[in-house]
């Protein structure tokens, strides 16, 4: 009986956690800031307690729902009011600009020079003289504006007008044809079979990945031996 209760509590904990995550949204995954990090850990800890609480499971359940509700309300307030967003998330901080390093801003961002240099190197900047401005964002990432003479050359600099690139569509993955993508591209199985035959494939099962651009150019990658 105890095992059955434990299993039921675990299922309820999973369902409530899934519900709270869907209501809160995917921000904790894509843009994890300090507040989201704390909320995620707290809700996860309460969910773990709910999964093992057999005597009074309603207590952690209510706590989870309250934390989820608070997160939703604060998210709405941050979207609605700029002051609330600044108070919770903070504001971007300029660490380097025009060859000057700002010590006070680094102290405000809780960064030392070694950590700053690591962040620069992670983005490929080993020479600080090639950086015009470095901004420490509220989510803990460093945004860098390179010196104009150090940035990569663009087609616009060369007065070129290349065609716009578009997202490729996957037509085959792991040997399985993705029918929805095929139809969305305005293609059919007959076209796909002919293209595969041209590239030396007899069936789609021989293809690990096949992608197609808007001009219907198909690129195939065969399944290699491990």
C-alpha positions as a printed NumPy array, in Angstrom:
array([[  0.   ,   0.   ,   0.   ],
       [  2.871,   2.349,   0.855],
       [  4.49 ,   1.607,  -2.508],
       [  1.229,   2.397,  -4.294],
       [  0.928,   5.718,  -2.442],
       [  4.532,   6.571,  -3.296],
       [  3.944,   5.82 ,  -6.984],
       [  0.772,   7.911,  -6.977],
       [  2.548,  10.805,  -5.259],
       [  5.358,  10.662,  -7.828],
       [  2.881,  10.737, -10.725],
       [  1.003,  13.668,  -9.178],
       [  4.305,  15.493,  -8.599],
       [  5.295,  14.994, -12.243],
       [  1.918,  16.175, -13.549],
       [  1.877,  19.276, -11.343],
       [  5.491,  20.118, -12.253],
       [  4.65 ,  19.711, -15.957],
       [  1.598,  21.944, -15.55 ],
       [  3.563,  24.644, -13.703],
       [  6.345,  24.518, -16.317],
       [  3.825,  24.952, -19.152],
       [  2.154,  27.885, -17.386],
       [  5.441,  29.597, -16.519],
       [  6.709,  29.076, -20.086],
       [ 10.055,  28.188, -21.676],
       [ 11.95 ,  31.24 , -20.484],
       [ 13.802,  29.222, -17.864],
       [ 15.338,  27.168, -20.659],
       [ 16.153,  29.827, -23.233],
       [ 16.93 ,  32.909, -21.088],
       [ 17.914,  31.725, -17.652],
       [ 18.601,  34.682, -15.375],
       [ 19.321,  34.625, -11.634],
       [ 15.673,  34.928, -10.612],
       [ 14.568,  32.168, -13.   ],
       [ 17.402,  29.988, -11.718],
       [ 16.267,  30.374,  -8.093],
       [ 12.614,  29.789,  -8.987],
       [ 13.478,  26.688, -11.001],
       [ 15.527,  25.165,  -8.183],
       [ 12.843,  25.955,  -5.594],
       [  9.966,  24.521,  -7.634],
       [ 12.042,  21.433,  -8.43 ],
       [ 12.85 ,  20.914,  -4.741],
       [  9.187,  21.22 ,  -3.793],
       [  8.264,  18.744,  -6.553],
       [ 10.785,  16.254,  -5.148],
       [  9.267,  16.684,  -1.689],
       [  5.778,  16.171,  -3.111],
       [  6.891,  12.906,  -4.734],
       [  7.875,  11.454,  -1.355],
       [  5.368,  13.138,   0.977],
       [  2.702,  10.579,   1.926],
       [  1.262,  12.096,   5.089],
       [  0.323,  15.627,   3.976],
       [  0.956,  15.887,   0.203],
       [ -1.306,  18.922,  -0.084],
       [  1.276,  21.149,   1.619],
       [  4.038,  20.883,  -1.048],
       [  1.315,  20.857,  -3.727],
       [  0.008,  24.239,  -2.579],
       [  3.565,  25.563,  -2.281],
       [  4.319,  24.527,  -5.896],
       [  1.195,  26.213,  -7.193],
       [  1.941,  29.4  ,  -5.226],
       [  5.508,  29.577,  -6.559],
       [  4.23 ,  28.983, -10.082],
       [  1.616,  31.711,  -9.669],
       [  4.189,  34.167,  -8.305],
       [  6.478,  33.442, -11.262],
       [  3.632,  34.082, -13.72 ],
       [  2.626,  37.33 , -11.993],
       [  6.196,  38.628, -11.897],
       [  6.645,  37.673, -15.553],
       [  3.538,  39.698, -16.436],
       [  4.746,  42.652, -14.352],
       [  8.143,  42.586, -16.066],
       [  6.485,  42.68 , -19.49 ],
       [  4.088,  45.427, -18.432],
       [  6.345,  47.729, -16.41 ],
       [  9.914,  48.63 , -17.292],
       [ 10.841,  49.575, -13.716],
       [  9.833,  46.138, -12.467],
       [ 11.921,  44.514, -15.212],
       [ 14.945,  46.621, -14.263],
       [ 14.494,  45.919, -10.555],
       [ 14.284,  42.12 , -10.994],
       [ 16.618,  41.539, -13.954],
       [ 18.947,  44.473, -13.524],
       [ 20.416,  46.472, -16.402],
       [ 23.285,  45.874, -18.858],
       [ 26.663,  47.116, -17.657],
       [ 29.429,  48.508, -19.873],
       [ 32.738,  46.923, -18.864],
       [ 34.973,  48.192, -21.656],
       [ 34.476,  51.077, -24.061],
       [ 36.88 ,  52.778, -26.43 ],
       [ 39.932,  51.245, -24.814],
       [ 38.864,  51.974, -21.2  ],
       [ 38.097,  49.299, -18.605],
       [ 35.585,  50.32 , -15.942],
       [ 36.604,  48.875, -12.576],
       [ 33.475,  50.026, -10.726],
       [ 31.226,  48.438, -13.323],
       [ 33.163,  45.184, -13.02 ],
       [ 32.711,  45.266,  -9.252],
       [ 29.008,  45.945,  -9.781],
       [ 28.783,  42.953, -12.133],
       [ 30.728,  40.773,  -9.619],
       [ 33.429,  40.084, -12.225],
       [ 37.189,  40.194, -11.896],
       [ 39.658,  40.709, -14.737],
       [ 40.38 ,  36.995, -15.116],
       [ 36.682,  36.157, -15.57 ],
       [ 36.29 ,  39.046, -18.012],
       [ 39.221,  37.799, -20.087],
       [ 37.709,  34.292, -20.143],
       [ 34.402,  35.661, -21.45 ],
       [ 36.257,  37.579, -24.173],
       [ 38.294,  34.54 , -25.223],
       [ 35.148,  32.405, -25.364],
       [ 33.903,  34.71 , -28.117],
       [ 37.223,  34.604, -29.957],
       [ 38.679,  37.903, -28.745],
       [ 42.185,  37.348, -27.374],
       [ 43.273,  40.944, -28.014],
       [ 41.27 ,  43.563, -26.088],
       [ 42.382,  46.25 , -28.544],
       [ 40.093,  44.663, -31.14 ],
       [ 37.057,  45.326, -28.909],
       [ 35.277,  48.659, -29.148],
       [ 32.614,  48.001, -26.484],
       [ 31.936,  45.084, -24.146],
       [ 28.557,  44.962, -22.37 ],
       [ 27.752,  42.538, -19.551],
       [ 24.085,  41.598, -19.976],
       [ 21.712,  40.879, -17.097],
       [ 21.58 ,  37.186, -18.079],
       [ 25.308,  36.781, -17.449],
       [ 26.433,  36.882, -21.088],
       [ 28.971,  39.255, -22.596],
       [ 28.032,  41.173, -25.746],
       [ 30.96 ,  42.506, -27.779],
       [ 31.049,  45.204, -30.44 ],
       [ 34.346,  44.79 , -32.349],
       [ 36.423,  47.659, -33.669],
       [ 35.312,  48.419, -37.228],
       [ 38.692,  47.475, -38.673],
       [ 38.603,  44.117, -36.845],
       [ 35.114,  42.954, -37.737],
       [ 34.545,  40.452, -40.57 ],
       [ 33.948,  41.831, -44.046],
       [ 30.301,  41.695, -45.125],
       [ 28.852,  41.56 , -48.658],
       [ 27.523,  45.076, -48.086],
       [ 31.086,  46.326, -47.593],
       [ 31.97 ,  44.896, -51.   ],
       [ 28.808,  46.302, -52.63 ],
       [ 27.518,  42.79 , -53.254],
       [ 23.9  ,  41.672, -53.136],
       [ 23.791,  37.921, -52.443],
       [ 20.491,  36.08 , -52.515],
       [ 18.67 ,  35.732, -49.215],
       [ 19.251,  32.438, -47.434],
       [ 16.291,  30.455, -46.165],
       [ 15.879,  27.686, -43.649],
       [ 16.421,  24.193, -45.031],
       [ 13.707,  21.587, -44.56 ],
       [ 14.54 ,  18.097, -43.325],
       [ 12.897,  15.529, -45.595],
       [ 14.525,  12.379, -44.195],
       [ 15.796,  11.76 , -40.689],
       [ 17.186,   8.418, -39.489],
       [ 15.854,   6.714, -42.596],
       [ 12.278,   7.972, -42.108],
       [ 10.571,  10.299, -44.598],
       [  9.   ,  13.364, -42.969],
       [  5.74 ,  13.568, -44.893],
       [  4.65 ,  16.929, -43.452],
       [  7.869,  18.66 , -44.508],
       [  7.658,  17.038, -47.927],
       [  4.14 ,  18.384, -48.47 ],
       [  5.067,  21.821, -47.115],
       [  7.788,  22.071, -49.752],
       [  5.238,  21.18 , -52.435],
       [  6.923,  17.842, -53.167],
       [  5.891,  14.21 , -53.156],
       [  7.33 ,  10.73 , -52.732],
       [  7.845,  10.318, -56.476],
       [ 10.105,  13.394, -56.624],
       [ 11.994,  12.245, -53.571],
       [ 12.579,   8.756, -54.982],
       [ 13.982,  10.19 , -58.219],
       [ 16.322,  12.52 , -56.334],
       [ 17.545,   9.691, -54.125],
       [ 18.144,   7.493, -57.16 ],
       [ 20.235,  10.243, -58.774],
       [ 22.454,  10.306, -55.694],
       [ 22.855,   6.54 , -55.583],
       [ 20.324,   5.655, -52.905],
       [ 17.781,   2.89 , -53.454],
       [ 15.534,   3.601, -50.457],
       [ 15.097,   6.277, -47.818],
       [ 16.288,   3.78 , -45.196],
       [ 19.825,   4.238, -46.541],
       [ 19.758,   7.98 , -45.779],
       [ 20.681,   9.307, -42.352],
       [ 19.681,  12.9  , -43.133],
       [ 18.296,  14.626, -46.221],
       [ 17.702,  18.38 , -46.348],
       [ 16.165,  20.472, -49.105],
       [ 16.343,  24.202, -49.868],
       [ 13.655,  26.409, -51.407],
       [ 15.078,  25.701, -54.886],
       [ 14.475,  21.979, -54.307],
       [ 18.154,  21.107, -54.126],
       [ 18.466,  17.944, -52.054],
       [ 21.537,  17.186, -49.938],
       [ 21.795,  13.663, -48.508],
       [ 24.012,  12.171, -45.819],
       [ 24.24 ,   8.41 , -45.795],
       [ 24.255,   6.253, -42.717],
       [ 27.895,   5.528, -42.002],
       [ 29.407,   2.546, -40.244],
       [ 30.065,   3.074, -36.565]])
